[in-house]
Amino acid sequence: MRNMSTITTSIVSIGKSAELLQAGMVRIRNTAAELGIKPALTINGIDHYDEADVERIGDRIREVKGAK
């Protein structure tokens, strides 16, 4: 049986994530890796992240931008 806390309810492509976060795809991938986040799904070679993970990635990117 699957753990209910790990079910993905909404996914966002890396391209849409880049648009929403105003960050490049490489930065998103690097930040995701830094946080230990993996894509929830890959469709036709395009990574899609869980919506909650995109929020975590965005928070981290903004945190790093604010520290500069």
C-alpha positions in Angstrom: 0.0 0.0 0.0 1.2 3.5 -0.9 2.0 6.0 1.8 -0.6 8.8 1.5 1.9 11.5 2.4 3.9 10.9 -0.8 1.1 11.1 -3.3 1.6 13.8 -5.9 -1.5 15.9 -6.5 -0.3 18.4 -9.0 2.8 18.5 -11.2 4.5 21.4 -13.0 6.9 21.1 -15.9 10.3 22.5 -15.5 9.6 25.0 -18.3 6.5 26.3 -16.5 8.5 26.3 -13.2 11.1 28.5 -14.8 8.4 30.9 -15.9 6.8 31.0 -12.5 10.0 31.4 -10.6 11.7 33.7 -13.1 14.7 31.4 -13.0 16.6 29.3 -15.6 16.0 25.6 -15.9 19.6 24.8 -14.9 19.2 26.9 -11.7 16.0 25.0 -10.9 17.6 21.6 -11.5 20.7 22.6 -9.4 18.5 23.9 -6.6 16.3 20.8 -6.7 19.4 18.7 -6.4 20.8 20.8 -3.6 17.5 20.2 -1.7 17.4 16.5 -2.6 14.3 17.0 -4.7 13.8 14.7 -7.7 11.2 15.2 -10.5 7.9 13.6 -9.7 7.6 12.5 -13.3 9.4 12.7 -16.6 7.2 12.9 -19.7 8.9 12.7 -23.1 12.2 13.7 -21.5 10.7 16.7 -19.7 11.0 16.8 -15.9 7.8 17.6 -14.0 8.0 18.5 -10.3 5.4 18.2 -7.6 3.8 21.6 -6.9 4.9 21.6 -3.3 8.5 20.9 -4.4 8.4 23.8 -6.9 7.4 26.1 -3.9 10.4 24.8 -1.9 12.7 25.4 -4.9 11.3 28.9 -5.3 11.8 29.6 -1.6 15.4 28.5 -1.8 16.1 30.6 -4.9 14.6 33.7 -3.4 16.6 33.0 -0.2 19.9 32.9 -2.1 19.0 36.0 -4.2 18.2 37.9 -1.0 21.6 36.9 0.5 23.5 38.5 -2.3 
